[in-house]
């Protein structure tokens, strides 16, 4: 008789354990279901040129653009090693670099409003040893925080020795995209 009771309890225990596993798995699945992504959130002073913080929702795709410059190339057909024409000051080069960034983003279906972070590397002025942050800021302010593109990324600008002696600025960019098919 003891064996029959133990067998029934054992069978009942397995059913309860199985049910507990099913309930637990269902609960965990509900807890880990991805929430629909919301908007990118940018914070900072309204009058600031950059955002203090930018938060992207879970599930967004991140796109990293390599550093881009605004230096001009030597004309086609020039002998190897021919220098390009003078590429202008920092503002001119930054404006051209931002145009290159705009084209690279457009090829991915993105725009300046999708940028969340920029790293600007400024070449040092031989007289001061500092990068031309004023020229960089003038170029930047033509594209960010303006009426037709009010979004402002977070940004870092530092002075470094760049790989090309003609370059006055190189800009890395990080953008995000809402996942396809999401509202």
C-alpha angles and dihedrals in degrees: 000000000000090000093054093051092047091050092050092047090047091051091047090048091055091051092049091047091049091049090048090053092050093049092046093048091049092049093049091048090054091049095050098044108124115254114229110267117255129203127298106264119219122187133187143095112318091231095047119108092224139036116254090214136008120195122192121199121246114273098034118134115240120216120196119200119200119238112289128199134197098224119135121239127229112266116275112272094029116141114265112276094028110146119237121243119275105293095205133236128321093274093053093046093045091050090051092045090051088052089054090049091049090054093047091050092046090055086061094045092256137117141196090281089066094059113108101172138021130187113198118194112199124198114233119254107241091229100047105020089227131109120249097255091164091059090046091050092050091054093043093050090060090066109027130058091014128130096262094040111027097165116108122196126215108262143193124195122189137168115242140150105267125214095245119056089212094056119095095177140017120191128202116196136199119195134174134214130202109244114266114265094021123121 
